[in-house]
Amino acid sequence: ETREGGALVGAEVRLVKEKAGDEEIFAAAADRAGAVWLATRNGLYRYWPGGRTERFTTAQGLPVNDIGALFLDRAGQLLVGTTRGLCRLVAAPDLSARVVERVYTTRDGLPDNWIRAIFQSADGTLWVVPPGGAMLSELRPGDQSFRTYTAENGLNGELGALGEDREHRLVEAAAEE
């Protein structure tokens, strides 16, 4: 989404996709500085207004280069879903320094280290969807570990994207089959 909270404009994504070449883009997010971030199998790309491009990889502290999900949280920090956990980037990522502030994994209560979708609800709760069935994990503000909901809690089908309606109820879209 844009820094104003709206959806990325299709023309912006097409322009960024042209610059990414043959990279498959799994997710995109725009930060408050106007840069567009892209999740790919070969790292995390940041495209600045004006055309400067940066690529963040394991060399900058990511646990793996396979990035599948992105979300800009309410504090303006980028959350990055990888196949080895959920990363919270530092407030001002720089290529010359470590960019990962924290990595959440199964040690923190996640049912899987592969992250498919990320969302933060109005109350600050962080929601994460792993692949492989009806699972949804939450991290409430102040908590140290995730709590996971499954079919035993009433979830049906594999979850995909998450959002929130006007009454601040969590809504989800089914994953593609």
N, C-alpha and C positions, 0 to 999 in steps of 0.2 A: 504494500500500500504506500501511498505518498505521505510526505511529512504532514499534510493536512488531514490525513486519515482516510482519503479516498482510494479508489483502485488505481493501479498503474495504468497510464494511458497506453492503449495498444500501439500507437506510433512509437512511444519511448521503448517499449519492449522489442518491437521490430528493429529499431535502430541498434539497440544493444545486441540483439541476436546476430545482426549482420557483423558486428565487431567481434563476436565470439567465434565466428567461423563455423566449423563443424562440431563444436562442442554441443552436447545435449544438455539443455537447461532444464533442471528439475524444479526450481523455485526462483522467484525474484522478489526483492524488497527494496524500497527506496528509503534512505535515511534522512535525517533532519538537515543535513548539509547539501542534499540534492543528489547525492551519489546513488547509483543503482547497483545493488549487489546481486550476483547470480550464483546459484548452486549448481555445480557440475561434478562429474566423476573425477575430474582432474584438478580440483581445488575450488576455492572461493574467489570470484572475481569482483572487483569494485571498479565501476566506470564513473569517473568524475565528470561534472559538467565541463565542457571544453575538450573532452576526448581523452584525457589521461586514463590509463588502465593499470590496475595493480592485480596481481594474482597471489593469494595467500594459500599456503600449503603446510605440510608437516614441518617445513623449515621454519615457519613462524609459530609452531606450537600446536597446530591442529592435530588431533589424534590419528587422522587418516585424511586422504584427499577426496574420498567419496562423500560428497555432500548431497543430501536429499531434501532438506527442508530449511526454511529461513523464516524468522519472525522478528520484527523490531518491537521490543517491549515498551511499556509506558515510560520508562526512564530513558529511552532512546538507545538502549544497548541491543546489539544484534544477537539473537539466539540462533545457533546453527545445529541442525540435526544431521548427524553422521551415522555411519554404520558401526561406530565405536562409542556412541554416547551423544549427549546433548551438551553443547558448548555455549557458554556465555562469554562473548568477546569483551575485551576491555573497552572502556568508554571511547577511546580514540585510537583505533587500530593503526599500527604503523609497520611497514614492511621490515624495518630494521630492529624490531623488538618482538617479544612473545606477545601474541594477540589474544590468547585464551586466558580468561580470568578464572573460569571454573569449568570442569567437565563432570556432568552427572552420568552415572552408569547404573548397572544392576546393583552395585554396592550401595547406591542411594535409593533403592527401592524400585527402580524401573524394571519391568518384566523382561526387557530386551534392550540391548544397546543400540539397535538400529531404530532410528527415529523417522517416521513417515510424515508427521504433521505436528505443528506447534501453534499454540494460541494462548493468549492471556486475556482473561475475563476482566470485567470492570472492577471487580473487587481485588484484583491483583493476583488471583490464582493462575498458576501456569498449568496448562493442559498439554499433554503429549500423547500422540498416537503411535504405537509401534506397529509393525506389519504382523500379519498372521492371525487373524481372528478378531473377535469382539473384545478389544482391550482399550482402556483409556486410563491414563495416569494423571494425577493431580499433585501439585506442590503448592500448598497454601502459603501466603506470606508468613514468614517466621518459622515455618517448618524446616526440618533438616533432611527429611526423606519423603519420597513420593508414596502416594497411596494409589493402588491400582484397582480398577473396576473391571469385571469380566462378565461373561454370560450369566454367572451365578448372581450378579447384581442386576440382571435384566437387560444387558446389552445384547443386541442381535445383529449378526452380520459383521463383516470387516469394515471398520471405520475409515474415513478419508479425511477431508477438510473439516475444520471446526470454525464456528462463529458464535455470535451472540445476538439474540433478538432484542427488540426495544425494551422488553421487560427483564433484560439481563439473564435470560435462560440460555443455557448452552445448546447450540444446535449443531448437528453434524450432517455430513454428506457421506453416503456409502462410497466405499472405494470401488474403482473400476474393476471389473472381473475379466 
